[in-house]
Amino acid sequence: MFIPARLRLGTAIAAAALSLPACGSDNETLLSDAEYEQNAVLDVKAFIQGNLDDFAAATAALQAAAPEPDEDGWSAATDKAAVDAMKAEWKKARQSYERVEGAIAVVFPELDHSTDNRYDAFIEIEADDDLFDDEGVTGVHAVERILWSDEMPEPVLAFESALTNYAPAAFPASEAEAAAFKGELCARLAADAKKMQTDFAALALDAPSAYRGVIGSILEQVEKIGKAATGEEESRYAQYTLSDMRANVAAGEETYRAFQPWLLTKTEGPEVDKEVLAGFNRLTSAYDAIEGDALPPVPDDWSDETPTAEQLATPFGELYTLVQRESDDATQGSLAHEMTRSADLLGIPAL
């Protein structure tokens, strides 16, 4: 649950802010737009900082859990406890990052690239012949690809093996590879996470980065589910993409709650607030109704452009239909549309 960064509003003032128009009576205390904005941004910054703290801790723990290098490298069989520990820390890191990726992509684009880009994006121009070092393919998905290399889903393998510059994923098979995985690839991820944590603490976050950034995460929900049909989804090796999407939406709602008191002072604010909360509820309820961390199985011969009625009636088809609508900012009443409308009402500039 999101805990506000400051407690300078008493309960009476907070209640007034939630229920009264912008021009209160002489006995009512309201904040200025600048004060509402400042308080919202401070709350969001505290939320992001907390998640970056968790991200840095998890990536450091992941590196520490990696087996000490030996001549045979390591495997899921011979080093099961260590591999399981690394997988658990990877999931903690993933959850923390997905709660803040909207803002991080805006304020630290280069770190977002090295930390969160997918394998195919890294090798688009140049091959990476050493998947264990700290150059070329890096970040959470580079580590994920190695940790789950013996469980690669068939659609993912089919997609990646057809890529130019493709190299198969594998556990470290030598002392040198195991040393590089621990001391270079994992160390780079931990160092990038630490830099985000440190640099963000000194950053003066602004409303567009805080609020419009999270709207960007809502807009991307349909891309995340759409790529599942081709094996291109984000956390595809661990089959963790639905968990990513849950974290995105939960963080979006937490961010919205920080700006909600300000929105409710606007004439159309209560109406927009109702629509935004309904949109979050629709997505959250749909995600929570699915067991596990993976998206539902994609129907055979699925097409985003011409899905059949039978395909749309499957769990994947129903989820895709909902996500497609809620992520479309041109569809009135959708979560993306109403979040954009709320930002416009508050006068928060587009990025």
C-alpha positions as CSV (number, residue, x, y, z in Angstrom):
1,M,0.0,0.0,0.0
2,F,1.3,3.5,-0.9
3,I,2.3,5.6,2.1
4,P,2.3,9.4,1.6
5,A,5.7,11.0,1.9
6,R,4.4,13.8,4.1
7,L,1.7,14.3,6.6
8,R,1.3,18.0,6.5
9,L,-2.5,17.9,5.8
10,G,-4.8,17.2,8.7
11,T,-7.8,14.9,8.2
12,A,-10.1,17.9,8.0
13,I,-8.1,19.6,5.4
14,A,-7.7,16.4,3.4
15,A,-11.5,15.8,3.5
16,A,-12.1,19.3,2.3
17,A,-9.7,18.8,-0.6
18,L,-11.5,15.6,-1.7
19,S,-15.0,17.1,-1.5
20,L,-15.0,20.8,-2.2
21,P,-14.7,22.9,-5.4
22,A,-11.6,24.9,-6.0
23,C,-13.1,28.1,-4.6
24,G,-13.9,27.1,-1.0
25,S,-15.7,29.3,1.6
26,D,-13.9,31.6,4.0
27,N,-13.9,28.8,6.6
28,E,-12.4,26.1,4.3
29,T,-8.7,25.7,3.6
30,L,-7.6,24.5,0.1
31,L,-4.2,24.3,-1.4
32,S,-3.1,26.1,-4.5
33,D,-2.5,24.1,-7.7
34,A,1.2,24.5,-7.2
35,E,0.9,23.0,-3.7
36,Y,-1.2,20.1,-4.8
37,E,1.3,19.4,-7.6
38,Q,4.2,19.6,-5.3
39,N,2.7,17.2,-2.8
40,A,1.7,14.7,-5.4
41,V,5.1,14.7,-7.0
42,L,6.7,14.3,-3.6
43,D,4.5,11.3,-2.9
44,V,5.3,9.7,-6.2
45,K,9.0,10.3,-5.8
46,A,8.9,8.5,-2.4
47,F,7.0,5.6,-4.0
48,I,9.6,5.4,-6.8
49,Q,12.5,5.7,-4.5
50,G,11.2,2.9,-2.3
51,N,10.9,0.6,-5.3
52,L,14.4,1.6,-6.5
53,D,15.7,0.8,-3.1
54,D,14.1,-2.7,-3.4
55,F,15.4,-3.1,-7.0
56,A,19.0,-2.3,-5.9
57,A,18.7,-4.7,-3.0
58,A,17.3,-7.5,-5.1
59,T,19.9,-7.2,-7.9
60,A,22.7,-7.2,-5.4
61,A,21.2,-10.3,-3.7
62,L,20.9,-11.9,-7.1
63,Q,24.6,-11.4,-7.8
64,A,25.6,-12.6,-4.4
65,A,23.5,-15.8,-4.9
66,A,25.3,-16.8,-8.0
67,P,27.5,-19.9,-7.5
68,E,31.2,-19.4,-7.1
69,P,32.9,-20.2,-10.4
70,D,34.3,-23.7,-10.9
71,E,35.7,-25.5,-13.9
72,D,32.3,-26.9,-14.9
73,G,30.4,-23.7,-14.6
74,W,27.0,-24.4,-13.0
75,S,23.6,-25.8,-13.9
76,A,20.1,-26.1,-12.5
77,A,20.8,-29.7,-11.5
78,T,24.2,-29.3,-9.7
79,D,23.5,-25.9,-8.3
80,K,19.7,-26.0,-7.7
81,A,19.6,-24.1,-4.5
82,A,21.7,-21.2,-5.9
83,V,19.6,-21.1,-9.2
84,D,16.4,-21.1,-7.2
85,A,17.7,-18.3,-5.0
86,M,18.7,-16.3,-8.1
87,K,15.3,-16.8,-9.7
88,A,13.5,-15.6,-6.5
89,E,15.7,-12.5,-6.4
90,W,15.1,-11.9,-10.1
91,K,11.4,-11.9,-9.5
92,K,11.7,-9.4,-6.7
93,A,13.9,-7.2,-8.9
94,R,11.4,-7.5,-11.8
95,Q,8.4,-6.5,-9.6
96,S,10.2,-3.5,-8.2
97,Y,11.3,-2.3,-11.6
98,E,8.0,-2.7,-13.3
99,R,6.4,-0.5,-10.7
100,V,8.6,2.4,-11.8
101,E,9.5,1.8,-15.4
102,G,7.2,4.5,-16.7
103,A,9.1,7.3,-14.9
104,I,12.5,5.7,-15.3
105,A,12.2,5.4,-19.0
106,V,11.6,9.2,-19.1
107,V,14.2,10.4,-16.6
108,F,17.0,7.7,-17.2
109,P,16.5,6.5,-20.8
110,E,20.0,5.1,-21.1
111,L,19.8,3.2,-17.9
112,D,16.4,1.9,-18.9
113,H,17.9,0.6,-22.1
114,S,20.8,-1.2,-20.5
115,T,18.5,-2.6,-17.7
116,D,15.2,-3.4,-19.4
117,N,15.7,-3.9,-23.1
118,R,14.9,-7.3,-24.7
119,Y,17.4,-9.6,-26.3
120,D,16.2,-8.9,-29.9
121,A,16.7,-5.2,-29.4
122,F,20.3,-5.6,-28.3
123,I,21.3,-7.8,-31.2
124,E,19.4,-5.9,-33.9
125,I,22.6,-4.3,-35.2
126,E,25.4,-6.4,-33.8
127,A,25.8,-9.9,-32.5
128,D,26.9,-10.5,-28.9
129,D,29.3,-13.5,-28.8
130,D,29.7,-13.4,-25.0
131,L,26.3,-13.4,-23.2
132,F,28.0,-13.5,-19.8
133,D,30.0,-10.3,-19.8
134,D,28.8,-6.7,-19.1
135,E,28.7,-5.5,-22.7
136,G,26.2,-6.0,-25.5
137,V,23.2,-7.9,-24.1
138,T,22.7,-6.7,-20.5
139,G,20.0,-6.2,-17.9
140,V,17.2,-8.1,-16.3
141,H,16.3,-10.0,-19.4
142,A,19.8,-11.0,-20.2
143,V,20.0,-12.6,-16.7
144,E,16.6,-14.1,-17.1
145,R,17.5,-15.6,-20.4
146,I,20.4,-17.5,-18.8
147,L,18.5,-18.5,-15.6
148,W,15.6,-20.0,-17.5
149,S,17.7,-21.2,-20.5
150,D,16.7,-24.9,-19.9
151,E,13.0,-24.0,-19.8
152,M,12.8,-21.9,-23.0
153,P,9.2,-21.9,-24.3
154,E,8.9,-23.3,-27.8
155,P,7.4,-20.1,-29.3
156,V,10.2,-18.0,-27.8
157,L,12.9,-20.4,-29.1
158,A,11.3,-20.3,-32.6
159,F,11.2,-16.5,-32.6
160,E,14.7,-16.0,-31.3
161,S,16.4,-18.7,-33.4
162,A,15.2,-17.0,-36.6
163,L,16.8,-13.7,-35.6
164,T,19.9,-12.4,-37.3
165,N,22.8,-12.5,-34.8
166,Y,21.1,-15.0,-32.6
167,A,23.1,-17.0,-30.1
168,P,21.5,-19.8,-28.0
169,A,21.0,-19.2,-24.3
170,A,22.8,-21.6,-21.8
171,F,24.1,-21.9,-18.3
172,P,27.8,-21.0,-17.8
173,A,29.7,-24.1,-18.9
174,S,33.2,-23.1,-17.7
175,E,34.9,-21.4,-14.9
176,A,35.4,-18.3,-17.0
177,E,31.7,-18.1,-18.0
178,A,30.6,-18.5,-14.4
179,A,33.0,-15.8,-13.3
180,A,31.8,-13.5,-16.0
181,F,28.1,-14.1,-15.2
182,K,28.6,-13.3,-11.5
183,G,31.3,-10.6,-11.8
184,E,30.3,-8.9,-15.0
185,L,26.7,-9.4,-16.2
186,C,25.1,-9.6,-12.7
187,A,27.5,-6.9,-11.5
188,R,26.5,-4.6,-14.3
189,L,22.8,-5.0,-13.5
190,A,23.4,-4.4,-9.8
191,A,25.6,-1.3,-10.6
192,D,22.9,0.1,-13.0
193,A,20.3,-0.4,-10.3
194,K,22.5,1.3,-7.7
195,K,23.1,4.2,-10.0
196,M,19.3,4.7,-10.5
197,Q,18.8,4.5,-6.8
198,T,21.4,7.1,-6.0
199,D,20.8,9.5,-8.9
200,F,17.0,9.4,-8.4
201,A,17.4,10.5,-4.8
202,A,19.0,13.7,-5.9
203,L,16.6,14.3,-8.8
204,A,13.9,17.0,-8.8
205,L,11.1,14.9,-10.3
206,D,8.4,16.9,-12.2
207,A,4.7,16.2,-12.8
208,P,5.1,15.2,-16.5
209,S,7.7,12.6,-15.7
210,A,5.7,11.3,-12.7
211,Y,2.2,11.3,-14.2
212,R,2.6,11.1,-18.0
213,G,5.2,8.5,-17.6
214,V,2.8,6.1,-15.9
215,I,0.2,6.8,-18.5
216,G,2.8,5.5,-21.0
217,S,2.9,2.2,-19.1
218,I,-0.9,1.9,-19.4
219,L,-0.7,2.5,-23.1
220,E,2.0,-0.2,-23.4
221,Q,-0.2,-2.9,-21.8
222,V,-1.6,-4.0,-25.2
223,E,1.9,-4.3,-26.7
224,K,2.9,-6.6,-23.8
225,I,0.0,-9.0,-24.3
226,G,0.1,-8.7,-28.1
227,K,3.7,-9.9,-28.4
228,A,2.9,-13.1,-26.7
229,A,1.5,-14.5,-29.9
230,T,4.9,-14.3,-31.6
231,G,7.1,-15.3,-28.7
232,E,8.3,-11.7,-28.3
233,E,6.7,-10.9,-25.0
234,E,8.8,-9.1,-22.3
235,S,9.5,-11.6,-19.5
236,R,9.2,-14.5,-21.9
237,Y,11.8,-16.9,-20.5
238,A,10.4,-16.9,-17.0
239,Q,6.8,-16.7,-18.3
240,Y,6.3,-13.7,-16.0
241,T,4.7,-11.2,-18.3
242,L,1.3,-11.1,-16.6
243,S,3.1,-10.4,-13.3
244,D,4.8,-7.5,-15.1
245,M,1.5,-6.2,-16.2
246,R,0.0,-6.5,-12.8
247,A,2.9,-4.4,-11.3
248,N,2.4,-1.7,-14.1
249,V,-1.3,-1.3,-13.3
250,A,-0.8,-1.4,-9.5
251,A,1.9,1.3,-9.8
252,G,-0.3,3.3,-12.1
253,E,-3.1,3.4,-9.5
254,E,-0.7,4.3,-6.7
255,T,0.5,7.2,-8.8
256,Y,-3.0,8.3,-9.7
257,R,-3.9,8.3,-6.0
258,A,-1.2,10.8,-5.3
259,F,-2.7,13.2,-7.8
260,Q,-6.3,12.4,-7.0
261,P,-6.9,15.2,-4.3
262,W,-5.8,17.8,-6.8
263,L,-8.0,16.4,-9.6
264,L,-11.0,16.4,-7.3
265,T,-10.8,20.2,-7.0
266,K,-11.5,20.6,-10.7
267,T,-15.0,21.0,-12.0
268,E,-15.0,17.8,-14.0
269,G,-12.6,16.1,-11.5
270,P,-15.2,13.9,-9.7
271,E,-16.5,12.5,-13.0
272,V,-13.1,11.7,-14.3
273,D,-12.0,10.3,-11.0
274,K,-14.9,7.8,-11.1
275,E,-14.0,6.7,-14.7
276,V,-10.3,6.3,-13.8
277,L,-11.0,4.2,-10.8
278,A,-13.4,2.0,-12.7
279,G,-10.7,1.5,-15.4
280,F,-8.1,0.4,-12.9
281,N,-10.7,-1.9,-11.3
282,R,-11.5,-3.6,-14.6
283,L,-7.8,-4.3,-15.4
284,T,-6.9,-5.3,-11.9
285,S,-9.9,-7.7,-11.6
286,A,-9.1,-9.3,-15.0
287,Y,-5.5,-9.8,-14.1
288,D,-6.2,-11.2,-10.7
289,A,-8.8,-13.6,-12.1
290,I,-5.9,-15.5,-13.9
291,E,-3.8,-17.8,-11.8
292,G,0.0,-17.6,-11.9
293,D,2.5,-15.2,-13.5
294,A,2.1,-16.1,-17.1
295,L,-0.4,-14.9,-19.7
296,P,-3.1,-17.4,-20.8
297,P,-2.1,-19.7,-23.7
298,V,-2.4,-18.0,-27.1
299,P,-5.0,-19.7,-29.3
300,D,-3.6,-21.5,-32.4
301,D,-3.3,-19.2,-35.5
302,W,-4.1,-16.1,-33.4
303,S,-4.1,-12.8,-35.4
304,D,-4.4,-9.4,-33.7
305,E,-6.0,-8.1,-36.9
306,T,-8.5,-10.8,-37.6
307,P,-9.2,-12.9,-34.5
308,T,-12.1,-15.2,-34.8
309,A,-15.1,-15.3,-32.4
310,E,-13.8,-18.6,-31.1
311,Q,-10.4,-17.2,-30.4
312,L,-11.8,-14.1,-28.7
313,A,-13.9,-16.4,-26.4
314,T,-10.7,-18.0,-25.0
315,P,-9.1,-16.7,-21.8
316,F,-6.4,-15.1,-23.9
317,G,-8.9,-13.6,-26.3
318,E,-11.0,-12.1,-23.5
319,L,-8.0,-10.6,-21.8
320,Y,-6.6,-9.2,-25.1
321,T,-10.0,-7.6,-25.9
322,L,-10.1,-5.9,-22.5
323,V,-6.5,-4.8,-22.5
324,Q,-6.8,-3.5,-26.1
325,R,-9.7,-1.3,-25.1
326,E,-8.3,0.0,-21.8
327,S,-4.9,0.9,-23.5
328,D,-6.5,2.9,-26.2
329,D,-6.5,6.6,-25.4
330,A,-8.8,7.3,-28.3
331,T,-11.6,5.2,-26.8
332,Q,-13.8,7.3,-24.6
333,G,-14.2,5.7,-21.2
334,S,-11.1,3.6,-21.4
335,L,-8.5,3.8,-18.6
336,A,-5.9,5.4,-21.0
337,H,-8.4,8.0,-22.2
338,E,-9.5,9.0,-18.8
339,M,-6.0,9.1,-17.4
340,T,-5.0,11.4,-20.3
341,R,-8.1,13.4,-19.6
342,S,-7.1,13.8,-15.9
343,A,-3.6,15.0,-16.9
344,D,-5.1,17.5,-19.3
345,L,-7.5,18.8,-16.6
346,L,-4.5,19.3,-14.3
347,G,-2.6,21.1,-17.0
348,I,0.3,18.6,-16.9
349,P,2.2,19.0,-20.1
350,A,2.7,16.0,-22.5
351,L,6.1,14.5,-22.6
